[in-house]
Amino acid sequence: MSSTDISLHKDVHLEHDDHHDDHHDQSFLEKYIFSQDHKVIAKQFLFAGIFWAIIGGTFSSLFRLQLGFPDATFTFLEPFLGKWVEGGKLNPEFYLALVTMHGTIMVFFVLTAGLSGTFSNFLIPLQIGARDMASGFMNMLSFWFFFIASVIMFYSIFLETGPAAGGWTVYPPLSALPQAISGSGAGMTMWLVSMALFIISQLLGGVNYITTVINLRTRGLSMSKLPLTIWAFFLTAVLGLLAFPVLFSAALLLIFDRSFGTSFFLSDIYVAGEALSHTGGSPVLFQHLFWFLGHPEVYIVILPTFGIVSEVIATNARKPIFGYRAMIGSMLGIALLSFVVWAHHMFVSGMNPFLGSVFMFLTLIIAVPSAVKVFNWIATLWRGNINFTPAMLFSVAFVSLFISGGVTGIILGNSALDIQLHDTYFVVAHFHLVMGSAAFFGMFAGVYHWFPKMFGRMMDEKLGYLHFWITFAGVYLIFMPMHYIGIAGFPRRYYTWTGFDTFSTFMNMNTFITVAAVISFAAQFFFLFNFFYSIFKGRRATENPWKSNTLEWTTPVNPGHGNWPGPLPVVYRWPYDYSKPGAPEDFIPQNVPFSQTQSSNLPHERDFE
């Protein structure tokens, strides 16, 4: 880059900065409630995600009490749950509602909106050197659609007939017939309306993320110099933009079946001996529509954590990420393949065995790019000068969980085995390890790592370590035993199993799982205390506490709206120049020209000057 080019570049950005700084004083509502600043919107998503995580975790603890102590009475719950606890026993229909709402909340409201909404919003402009998102107004609308969806979903919990109780996958005919059970009534209607608004929120956000990455990268930041976080958020947004409209159409057609007498998903239905007028529909059609979103959704949840974990591991191992281009290629491969494996969720639906074999083949292939990522993470850790921060511990544990859950995914990808294991706790264990727990660990890693940039303060490391070790041990103590009882045939989604002599031998195992689950959930309050206390009382952060290379650490400790007070940074190098031979320090930020690092430049890097 010539001196003339740099001078011209500075003049352009100074002109932009002068225009940007000409802001009127914002009111409290404009600055914190209806803000168009991507950093404030990211915090709004984070706080909403934390709220929903507490609700979802509470629900799982409640139904685990029922499963772990099926003959016990829980009279202490009566003041809180009212008619849903009769004589100290959890109502069976409310148990179904708890399972339904737990899955919905965790998958969509926490691990989709809470995770992507927080980190895509916060990091994309900061790491690509942009002032803000492409459309601040659309960004604000994205959060408020999510907020309205949250209010409707939360309100449905308190309906007299109870929240939706048809499972988080809301398969018809149970979800399509309001008269089927109490949880198929108003609660299910509100579930569908809430999800429709949630999808609109995700589509608004996705369009914004994609547009911002393509159009607003700073000078010198080519796609081949993007941090892996940005690649992950970008591909996640593409997946959501292509897959979520299909679920929107499924929800819309289900509303038509429920309220307007259509028969998209219903045919030859009898309720209490009475034949309904529905004919010609197919409940399996809904399964196809749901899982066409449902499997990309797995990667919409896990892909952002791929980027977060890659960034945290490289930073704390003080090494360049191993196989940068292979990491990008593997994410592209996963994104592509995620659209052609959805029917592996439907091996027991009666599909043609040949079609099942096709989806089995594609499912097993997707393990290849996943294995590439695991290999590259381990190679990055190998012989690294590792700093075991809480974020690093959660990232390493993420890799462990992804391996453990991924191996069982290969087992379930085999249609012959899946038919035997599908309705057992083996599936629950696999799903929660590879997606639920691993994604949460990636989210925790991100919060611990970027907390100083979000709030200008440091979280307490000792509380972080305590939170990590209890949670890490708890996750394995919960889900590893589930694999064993699942192989033995223990069924999932049963309110009680004491009437089956076959399963009585698993009484102690279920009790053990429940105790581990309750302790693990309680450990999250160490994180909550640490998080909220540190916002106000934590040790003040320096500008670059982790000695990272990416652009967000070149902003002030508490960046204002616009991120950089002066010209936007210019990028000269990739984001993983750690421990470079000949360099005076073990990191070189992306905005440092090669002319300033002559002693560490590689032969091809001298050509840039």
C-alpha positions as CSV (number, residue, x, y, z in Angstrom):
1,M,0.0,0.0,0.0
2,S,1.6,3.3,-1.1
3,S,1.8,6.4,1.1
4,T,-0.5,8.2,-1.3
5,D,-3.2,5.5,-0.8
6,I,-2.9,5.6,3.0
7,S,-3.2,9.4,3.0
8,L,-6.3,9.3,0.8
9,H,-7.7,6.5,2.9
10,K,-7.2,8.6,6.1
11,D,-8.8,11.6,4.4
12,V,-11.9,9.6,3.5
13,H,-12.2,8.2,7.0
14,L,-11.7,11.5,8.7
15,E,-14.5,12.9,6.6
16,H,-16.7,10.0,7.7
17,D,-15.7,10.5,11.3
18,D,-16.6,14.2,11.2
19,H,-20.0,13.2,9.9
20,H,-20.4,10.4,12.5
21,D,-19.5,12.6,15.5
22,D,-22.3,15.0,14.7
23,H,-24.8,13.4,17.0
24,H,-27.5,15.0,19.2
25,D,-27.7,14.1,22.8
26,Q,-29.6,10.9,23.2
27,S,-32.4,10.3,25.8
28,F,-32.3,7.3,28.0
29,L,-34.9,5.6,25.8
30,E,-32.8,6.2,22.6
31,K,-29.6,5.1,24.2
32,Y,-30.6,2.0,26.2
33,I,-34.1,0.9,25.2
34,F,-34.6,1.7,21.6
35,S,-30.9,1.8,20.8
36,Q,-29.5,1.4,17.4
37,D,-26.0,0.8,18.7
38,H,-25.0,-2.8,17.9
39,K,-23.2,-3.1,21.3
40,V,-26.3,-2.1,23.3
41,I,-28.5,-4.4,21.2
42,A,-26.0,-7.3,21.8
43,K,-26.4,-6.7,25.6
44,Q,-30.1,-6.7,25.3
45,F,-30.0,-10.1,23.6
46,L,-27.6,-11.3,26.2
47,F,-29.8,-10.2,29.2
48,A,-32.8,-11.7,27.5
49,G,-30.9,-15.0,26.8
50,I,-29.8,-15.2,30.5
51,F,-33.4,-14.7,31.6
52,W,-34.7,-17.5,29.4
53,A,-31.8,-19.8,30.4
54,I,-32.9,-19.4,34.0
55,I,-36.5,-20.3,33.1
56,G,-35.5,-23.2,30.9
57,G,-33.1,-24.6,33.5
58,T,-35.8,-24.3,36.2
59,F,-38.2,-26.3,34.0
60,S,-35.6,-29.0,33.4
61,S,-35.0,-29.3,37.2
62,L,-38.7,-29.6,37.8
63,F,-39.3,-32.5,35.4
64,R,-36.0,-34.1,36.5
65,L,-37.4,-34.2,40.1
66,Q,-40.4,-36.2,38.7
67,L,-38.1,-38.6,36.8
68,G,-35.6,-39.0,39.6
69,F,-38.1,-39.4,42.5
70,P,-41.3,-40.7,40.8
71,D,-42.9,-41.8,44.1
72,A,-42.0,-38.7,46.1
73,T,-44.4,-35.9,46.9
74,F,-43.3,-32.3,46.3
75,T,-45.7,-30.2,48.5
76,F,-43.2,-27.3,48.6
77,L,-44.0,-26.7,44.9
78,E,-47.7,-26.2,45.4
79,P,-47.5,-22.5,46.3
80,F,-45.6,-21.9,43.1
81,L,-47.3,-24.2,40.6
82,G,-50.9,-24.3,42.1
83,K,-53.2,-26.8,40.4
84,W,-50.3,-28.3,38.4
85,V,-49.1,-30.0,41.6
86,E,-51.9,-32.1,43.1
87,G,-51.2,-33.7,46.4
88,G,-47.5,-33.1,45.9
89,K,-47.5,-34.9,42.6
90,L,-46.7,-33.2,39.3
91,N,-49.6,-33.1,36.9
92,P,-48.8,-35.4,33.9
93,E,-50.0,-32.8,31.3
94,F,-47.9,-30.2,33.0
95,Y,-44.9,-32.5,32.8
96,L,-45.4,-32.6,29.0
97,A,-45.7,-28.8,29.0
98,L,-42.4,-28.5,31.0
99,V,-40.6,-30.7,28.5
100,T,-42.1,-28.8,25.6
101,M,-41.2,-25.4,26.9
102,H,-37.7,-26.4,28.1
103,G,-36.8,-27.6,24.6
104,T,-38.3,-24.5,22.9
105,I,-36.7,-22.0,25.3
106,M,-33.2,-23.6,25.2
107,V,-33.0,-24.3,21.5
108,F,-34.6,-21.1,20.1
109,F,-34.7,-18.4,22.8
110,V,-31.3,-19.1,24.4
111,L,-29.0,-20.9,22.0
112,T,-30.2,-19.2,18.9
113,A,-31.4,-15.7,19.8
114,G,-29.2,-15.4,23.0
115,L,-26.1,-16.7,21.4
116,S,-26.1,-15.4,17.8
117,G,-28.0,-12.2,18.8
118,T,-25.3,-11.4,21.4
119,F,-22.1,-12.3,19.7
120,S,-23.0,-11.6,16.0
121,N,-24.3,-8.1,17.0
122,F,-21.4,-7.4,19.3
123,L,-18.4,-8.7,17.3
124,I,-19.2,-8.3,13.6
125,P,-18.8,-4.5,13.4
126,L,-15.9,-4.5,15.9
127,Q,-13.9,-7.3,14.2
128,I,-14.4,-6.0,10.7
129,G,-13.7,-2.4,11.5
130,A,-17.2,-0.9,11.0
131,R,-19.0,1.8,12.8
132,D,-22.1,-0.2,13.3
133,M,-24.4,-2.7,11.5
134,A,-25.5,-1.9,8.0
135,S,-29.0,-0.9,9.3
136,G,-29.2,0.1,12.9
137,F,-33.0,0.5,12.7
138,M,-33.4,-3.1,11.3
139,N,-31.1,-4.3,14.1
140,M,-33.3,-2.6,16.7
141,L,-36.4,-4.2,15.1
142,S,-34.7,-7.6,15.3
143,F,-34.4,-7.4,19.1
144,W,-37.9,-6.0,19.6
145,F,-39.6,-8.7,17.5
146,F,-37.7,-11.2,19.7
147,F,-38.8,-9.3,22.8
148,I,-42.5,-9.4,21.8
149,A,-42.1,-13.1,20.9
150,S,-40.6,-13.6,24.4
151,V,-43.5,-11.8,26.1
152,I,-46.0,-14.0,24.3
153,M,-44.2,-17.2,25.1
154,F,-43.7,-16.2,28.7
155,Y,-47.4,-15.2,29.1
156,S,-48.4,-18.6,27.7
157,I,-46.8,-20.3,30.7
158,F,-49.5,-18.8,33.0
159,L,-52.6,-19.7,31.0
160,E,-55.2,-21.6,32.9
161,T,-55.1,-24.4,30.4
162,G,-51.3,-24.4,30.6
163,P,-48.5,-23.8,28.0
164,A,-48.0,-25.8,24.8
165,A,-47.6,-29.5,25.6
166,G,-47.1,-31.2,22.2
167,G,-43.3,-31.5,22.5
168,W,-40.8,-28.8,21.3
169,T,-41.2,-30.3,17.7
170,V,-45.0,-29.7,18.0
171,Y,-45.9,-32.6,15.7
172,P,-49.5,-32.8,14.5
173,P,-52.1,-34.1,15.1
174,L,-51.5,-33.3,18.8
175,S,-50.5,-29.7,18.0
176,A,-53.2,-29.3,15.3
177,L,-56.2,-30.2,17.3
178,P,-57.1,-27.6,20.1
179,Q,-59.4,-30.2,21.7
180,A,-56.8,-33.0,22.0
181,I,-55.4,-32.0,25.4
182,S,-55.3,-28.8,27.5
183,G,-51.8,-28.1,26.3
184,S,-53.1,-28.1,22.7
185,G,-55.4,-25.2,23.3
186,A,-54.5,-21.5,23.7
187,G,-51.0,-22.3,24.9
188,M,-50.2,-23.9,21.5
189,T,-51.7,-21.0,19.6
190,M,-49.5,-18.6,21.5
191,W,-46.5,-20.9,20.9
192,L,-47.1,-20.6,17.2
193,V,-47.6,-16.9,17.2
194,S,-44.5,-16.4,19.3
195,M,-42.4,-18.6,17.0
196,A,-43.6,-16.7,14.0
197,L,-42.4,-13.4,15.5
198,F,-39.2,-15.0,16.6
199,I,-38.5,-16.1,13.0
200,I,-39.1,-12.6,11.8
201,S,-36.5,-11.4,14.3
202,Q,-34.0,-13.9,13.1
203,L,-34.5,-13.0,9.5
204,L,-34.1,-9.3,10.1
205,G,-30.9,-10.0,12.0
206,G,-29.6,-12.5,9.4
207,V,-30.0,-10.0,6.5
208,N,-28.2,-7.4,8.6
209,Y,-25.2,-9.6,9.5
210,I,-24.7,-10.8,5.9
211,T,-24.9,-7.3,4.5
212,T,-22.5,-5.9,7.1
213,V,-19.9,-8.6,6.5
214,I,-20.0,-8.2,2.8
215,N,-20.1,-4.4,2.5
216,L,-18.6,-2.8,5.6
217,R,-15.3,-4.4,6.1
218,T,-12.5,-1.9,6.7
219,R,-9.7,-1.1,4.3
220,G,-7.4,-4.1,3.8
221,L,-9.7,-6.7,5.4
222,S,-10.3,-9.2,2.7
223,M,-12.4,-12.3,3.3
224,S,-9.2,-14.3,3.7
225,K,-8.1,-12.1,6.7
226,L,-11.4,-12.4,8.6
227,P,-11.3,-13.9,12.1
228,L,-13.0,-17.3,12.2
229,T,-15.6,-15.8,14.5
230,I,-16.8,-13.6,11.6
231,W,-16.8,-16.6,9.2
232,A,-18.9,-18.5,11.7
233,F,-21.4,-15.7,12.3
234,F,-21.7,-15.1,8.5
235,L,-22.4,-18.7,7.7
236,T,-24.9,-19.0,10.6
237,A,-26.8,-16.0,9.2
238,V,-26.9,-17.6,5.7
239,L,-28.2,-20.9,7.2
240,G,-30.9,-19.0,9.1
241,L,-32.0,-17.0,6.1
242,L,-32.5,-20.1,4.0
243,A,-34.0,-22.4,6.7
244,F,-36.2,-20.3,9.0
245,P,-38.7,-19.4,6.3
246,V,-39.6,-23.1,6.0
247,L,-40.5,-23.3,9.7
248,F,-42.4,-20.1,9.3
249,S,-44.5,-21.7,6.5
250,A,-45.0,-24.8,8.7
251,A,-46.2,-22.7,11.6
252,L,-48.5,-20.8,9.3
253,L,-50.1,-23.9,7.8
254,L,-50.5,-25.4,11.3
255,I,-52.4,-22.3,12.4
256,F,-54.6,-22.7,9.4
257,D,-55.3,-26.3,10.4
258,R,-56.1,-25.3,14.0
259,S,-58.2,-22.3,13.3
260,F,-59.5,-22.3,9.8
261,G,-60.5,-25.9,9.1
262,T,-57.8,-26.7,6.5
263,S,-56.2,-30.2,6.3
264,F,-52.5,-29.7,5.5
265,F,-51.4,-32.0,8.2
266,L,-54.6,-33.8,9.2
267,S,-56.4,-36.8,7.8
268,D,-58.9,-39.4,9.1
269,I,-58.8,-38.2,12.7
270,Y,-61.1,-39.5,15.5
271,V,-61.4,-37.8,18.8
272,A,-63.4,-39.6,21.5
273,G,-64.9,-41.8,18.9
274,E,-66.1,-38.9,16.7
275,A,-64.8,-38.6,13.2
276,L,-63.5,-35.2,12.3
277,S,-63.9,-33.7,8.8
278,H,-60.2,-33.5,8.1
279,T,-59.0,-35.5,5.1
280,G,-56.1,-35.5,2.7
281,G,-53.4,-34.1,4.9
282,S,-50.2,-35.7,6.0
283,P,-48.6,-35.3,9.5
284,V,-45.3,-36.5,8.0
285,L,-45.3,-33.4,5.7
286,F,-45.0,-31.3,8.9
287,Q,-42.0,-33.4,10.0
288,H,-40.3,-32.7,6.7
289,L,-40.9,-29.0,7.0
290,F,-39.9,-28.8,10.7
291,W,-36.7,-30.8,10.3
292,F,-35.7,-29.0,7.1
293,L,-35.2,-26.1,9.6
294,G,-34.5,-28.4,12.5
295,H,-31.2,-29.8,11.3
296,P,-29.7,-26.6,10.0
297,E,-30.9,-25.2,13.4
298,V,-28.4,-27.6,15.1
299,Y,-25.6,-25.8,13.2
300,I,-27.2,-22.3,13.6
301,V,-26.7,-23.1,17.3
302,I,-23.2,-24.7,17.1
303,L,-21.5,-22.7,14.3
304,P,-21.2,-19.5,16.3
305,T,-19.4,-21.4,19.0
306,F,-17.0,-22.9,16.5
307,G,-15.9,-19.4,15.8
308,I,-15.8,-18.3,19.4
309,V,-13.9,-21.4,20.5
310,S,-11.4,-21.0,17.6
311,E,-10.7,-17.4,18.6
312,V,-10.3,-18.2,22.4
313,I,-8.1,-21.2,21.8
314,A,-5.7,-19.4,19.4
315,T,-5.5,-16.4,21.8
316,N,-4.9,-18.4,24.9
317,A,-2.6,-21.1,23.3
318,R,-0.5,-18.2,22.0
319,K,-0.3,-20.0,18.6
320,P,-1.7,-19.3,15.2
321,I,-4.9,-21.3,14.5
322,F,-3.9,-24.6,12.8
323,G,-5.3,-24.9,9.3
324,Y,-7.1,-21.6,8.9
325,R,-8.3,-22.3,5.4
326,A,-9.3,-25.9,6.3
327,M,-11.4,-24.4,9.2
328,I,-13.2,-22.2,6.8
329,G,-13.7,-25.0,4.3
330,S,-15.0,-27.3,7.0
331,M,-17.5,-24.7,8.1
332,L,-18.6,-24.2,4.5
333,G,-19.0,-28.0,4.1
334,I,-21.0,-28.3,7.3
335,A,-23.3,-25.4,6.2
336,L,-23.9,-27.1,2.8
337,L,-24.4,-30.6,4.2
338,S,-26.7,-29.5,7.0
339,F,-29.4,-28.9,4.4
340,V,-29.4,-32.4,3.0
341,V,-29.5,-34.6,6.2
342,W,-32.8,-33.5,7.8
343,A,-34.6,-36.8,7.4
344,H,-32.2,-38.7,9.7
345,H,-34.6,-37.4,12.4
346,M,-37.4,-39.4,10.7
347,F,-36.0,-42.9,10.3
348,V,-38.9,-44.2,12.4
349,S,-41.5,-42.3,10.4
350,G,-42.0,-45.2,7.9
351,M,-39.9,-43.6,5.1
352,N,-38.7,-45.8,2.2
353,P,-35.6,-47.7,3.4
354,F,-33.7,-46.6,0.2
355,L,-34.4,-43.0,1.1
356,G,-33.2,-43.7,4.6
357,S,-30.0,-45.1,3.3
358,V,-29.3,-41.9,1.3
359,F,-29.9,-39.7,4.4
360,M,-27.7,-42.1,6.4
361,F,-24.9,-41.7,3.9
362,L,-25.1,-37.9,3.9
363,T,-25.3,-37.9,7.7
364,L,-22.1,-39.9,8.1
365,I,-20.3,-37.7,5.6
366,I,-21.0,-34.6,7.7
367,A,-18.8,-36.1,10.4
368,V,-15.7,-35.5,8.1
369,P,-15.7,-31.6,8.2
370,S,-16.6,-31.8,11.9
371,A,-13.6,-34.1,12.5
372,V,-11.4,-31.6,10.6
373,K,-12.3,-28.9,13.1
374,V,-11.6,-31.1,16.1
375,F,-8.2,-32.1,14.7
376,N,-7.3,-28.4,14.0
377,W,-8.3,-27.4,17.6
378,I,-6.2,-30.1,19.1
379,A,-3.3,-29.3,16.8
380,T,-3.6,-25.6,17.9
381,L,-3.5,-26.7,21.5
382,W,-0.5,-29.0,20.9
383,R,2.6,-27.6,22.6
384,G,1.0,-24.2,23.0
385,N,1.9,-21.8,25.8
386,I,-1.5,-22.1,27.3
387,N,-3.2,-19.6,29.6
388,F,-5.9,-21.4,31.4
389,T,-8.4,-18.6,31.8
390,P,-12.1,-19.5,32.4
391,A,-12.8,-18.8,28.7
392,M,-10.0,-21.2,27.7
393,L,-11.3,-24.0,30.1
394,F,-14.8,-23.7,28.6
395,S,-13.3,-23.8,25.1
396,V,-11.2,-26.9,25.7
397,A,-14.2,-28.6,27.4
398,F,-16.3,-27.6,24.3
399,V,-13.9,-29.7,22.2
400,S,-14.3,-32.6,24.6
401,L,-18.1,-32.4,24.6
402,F,-18.2,-32.1,20.8
403,I,-16.1,-35.2,20.4
404,S,-18.2,-37.2,23.0
405,G,-21.5,-36.2,21.5
406,G,-20.2,-36.5,17.9
407,V,-19.3,-40.1,18.3
408,T,-22.8,-41.0,19.4
409,G,-24.1,-39.0,16.5
410,I,-22.3,-41.4,14.1
411,I,-24.1,-44.3,15.9
412,L,-27.5,-42.6,15.5
413,G,-26.8,-41.7,11.9
414,N,-27.0,-45.4,11.1
415,S,-30.7,-46.0,10.4
416,A,-30.7,-49.6,11.6
417,L,-29.3,-48.5,14.9
418,D,-31.4,-45.4,15.2
419,I,-34.7,-47.3,14.8
420,Q,-33.8,-49.2,18.0
421,L,-32.4,-46.1,19.9
422,H,-34.6,-43.3,18.6
423,D,-37.2,-43.1,21.4
424,T,-34.7,-43.8,24.2
425,Y,-32.5,-41.7,26.5
426,F,-29.6,-42.4,24.1
427,V,-30.9,-39.7,21.8
428,V,-31.4,-37.3,24.7
429,A,-27.8,-37.8,25.8
430,H,-26.4,-37.3,22.3
431,F,-28.4,-34.2,21.6
432,H,-27.6,-32.5,24.9
433,L,-23.9,-33.3,24.7
434,V,-23.1,-32.3,21.2
435,M,-25.5,-29.4,20.8
436,G,-27.0,-28.3,24.1
437,S,-24.1,-28.5,26.5
438,A,-21.3,-27.9,24.0
439,A,-23.1,-24.7,22.7
440,F,-23.6,-23.5,26.3
441,F,-19.9,-24.0,26.9
442,G,-19.0,-22.0,23.8
443,M,-21.4,-19.3,25.0
444,F,-19.8,-19.2,28.4
445,A,-16.4,-19.0,26.8
446,G,-17.5,-16.0,24.7
447,V,-19.0,-14.2,27.7
448,Y,-15.8,-14.7,29.9
449,H,-13.5,-13.7,27.0
450,W,-15.4,-10.6,25.7
451,F,-16.8,-9.4,29.0
452,P,-14.0,-6.8,29.4
453,K,-14.9,-5.3,26.0
454,M,-18.7,-5.4,26.8
455,F,-18.6,-3.8,30.2
456,G,-15.1,-2.4,30.7
457,R,-14.4,-4.7,33.7
458,M,-13.0,-8.1,34.4
459,M,-15.0,-11.1,35.8
460,D,-13.6,-12.9,38.8
461,E,-11.4,-15.8,37.8
462,K,-11.8,-17.9,40.9
463,L,-15.6,-17.8,40.6
464,G,-15.1,-18.6,36.9
465,Y,-13.0,-21.7,37.8
466,L,-15.6,-22.9,40.3
467,H,-18.4,-22.4,37.8
468,F,-16.4,-24.3,35.2
469,W,-15.4,-27.4,37.2
470,I,-18.9,-28.0,38.7
471,T,-20.6,-27.5,35.4
472,F,-18.1,-29.7,33.4
473,A,-18.3,-32.6,35.9
474,G,-22.1,-32.2,36.1
475,V,-22.6,-32.4,32.4
476,Y,-20.8,-35.7,32.1
477,L,-22.4,-37.1,35.2
478,I,-25.8,-36.3,33.8
479,F,-25.5,-37.4,30.2
480,M,-23.1,-40.3,30.2
481,P,-25.4,-42.5,32.3
482,M,-28.2,-41.6,29.9
483,H,-26.3,-43.4,27.1
484,Y,-26.3,-46.6,29.1
485,I,-29.9,-46.6,30.1
486,G,-30.8,-45.6,26.5
487,I,-29.0,-48.6,25.1
488,A,-30.9,-50.7,27.6
489,G,-34.1,-49.3,26.1
490,F,-35.2,-46.8,28.7
491,P,-37.8,-44.6,26.9
492,R,-37.7,-40.8,26.8
493,R,-40.7,-38.5,27.3
494,Y,-42.4,-40.8,29.8
495,Y,-44.0,-39.1,32.8
496,T,-43.4,-42.1,34.9
497,W,-41.9,-45.5,34.4
498,T,-42.6,-47.2,37.7
499,G,-45.4,-49.3,36.2
500,F,-42.8,-51.2,34.1
501,D,-40.9,-53.9,35.9
502,T,-38.3,-53.8,33.1
503,F,-37.2,-50.3,34.0
504,S,-37.3,-50.6,37.8
505,T,-33.6,-51.5,37.8
506,F,-32.8,-47.9,36.6
507,M,-34.3,-46.3,39.7
508,N,-30.9,-45.5,41.3
509,M,-29.5,-44.3,37.9
510,N,-32.3,-41.8,37.4
511,T,-32.0,-40.5,40.9
512,F,-28.3,-40.0,40.4
513,I,-28.9,-38.1,37.1
514,T,-31.5,-35.9,38.8
515,V,-29.1,-35.0,41.7
516,A,-26.3,-34.2,39.2
517,A,-28.7,-32.0,37.2
518,V,-29.9,-30.0,40.1
519,I,-26.4,-29.4,41.4
520,S,-25.3,-28.4,37.9
521,F,-28.2,-26.0,37.6
522,A,-27.4,-24.5,41.0
523,A,-23.7,-24.0,39.9
524,Q,-24.9,-21.5,37.3
525,F,-25.8,-19.1,40.0
526,F,-22.0,-18.7,40.6
527,F,-21.9,-17.4,37.0
528,L,-24.9,-15.2,37.5
529,F,-23.4,-13.6,40.6
530,N,-20.0,-13.2,39.0
531,F,-21.6,-11.7,35.9
532,F,-23.8,-9.1,37.5
533,Y,-21.4,-8.2,40.3
534,S,-18.5,-7.7,37.9
535,I,-20.6,-5.3,35.7
536,F,-20.5,-2.9,38.6
537,K,-17.7,-3.9,40.9
538,G,-15.3,-5.9,38.8
539,R,-11.7,-4.9,38.4
540,R,-11.3,-2.3,35.6
541,A,-10.2,-3.8,32.3
542,T,-7.2,-2.6,30.2
543,E,-7.7,-2.0,26.5
544,N,-6.3,-5.4,25.4
545,P,-6.3,-7.7,28.5
546,W,-5.8,-11.0,26.6
547,K,-3.2,-9.6,24.2
548,S,-5.3,-10.4,21.2
549,N,-4.8,-9.5,17.6
550,T,-8.3,-8.8,16.4
551,L,-9.6,-5.2,15.8
552,E,-12.1,-5.0,18.7
553,W,-9.2,-4.7,21.1
554,T,-8.0,-1.6,19.3
555,T,-11.0,0.4,20.5
556,P,-11.2,2.3,23.8
557,V,-12.0,0.3,26.9
558,N,-15.6,1.5,26.7
559,P,-16.2,2.3,23.0
560,G,-18.9,4.8,22.2
561,H,-21.4,4.6,19.4
562,G,-19.1,4.4,16.3
563,N,-16.5,2.3,18.1
564,W,-13.3,4.2,17.1
565,P,-13.1,7.9,18.1
566,G,-10.7,8.6,15.1
567,P,-10.2,7.0,11.7
568,L,-11.2,3.4,11.2
569,P,-8.2,1.0,11.5
570,V,-6.5,-0.4,8.4
571,V,-5.9,-4.1,8.3
572,Y,-2.6,-5.5,7.0
573,R,-2.4,-9.1,8.2
574,W,-4.5,-12.1,9.2
575,P,-5.8,-12.3,12.9
576,Y,-3.6,-15.1,14.2
577,D,0.0,-13.8,14.2
578,Y,0.8,-15.2,17.6
579,S,4.3,-16.2,18.8
580,K,5.8,-15.3,15.5
581,P,9.6,-16.0,15.3
582,G,11.6,-12.8,15.5
583,A,8.8,-10.6,16.9
584,P,9.5,-8.7,20.1
585,E,6.1,-9.8,21.6
586,D,4.0,-12.9,21.2
587,F,1.2,-11.1,19.4
588,I,0.9,-8.7,16.4
589,P,-2.5,-7.0,16.0
590,Q,-4.1,-6.9,12.6
591,N,-3.6,-3.2,12.2
592,V,0.2,-3.2,12.6
593,P,1.9,-2.7,9.1
594,F,4.5,-5.1,8.0
595,S,7.0,-2.2,7.8
596,Q,6.9,-2.2,11.7
597,T,7.7,-5.9,12.0
598,Q,10.7,-6.3,9.7
599,S,12.4,-8.8,12.1
600,S,9.5,-11.2,12.0
601,N,8.2,-10.9,8.4
602,L,8.1,-14.0,6.3
603,P,9.5,-13.8,2.8
604,H,6.1,-13.4,1.1
605,E,5.1,-10.7,3.7
606,R,8.0,-8.4,2.6
607,D,6.2,-8.1,-0.8
608,F,3.4,-6.1,1.0
609,E,5.7,-3.1,1.7
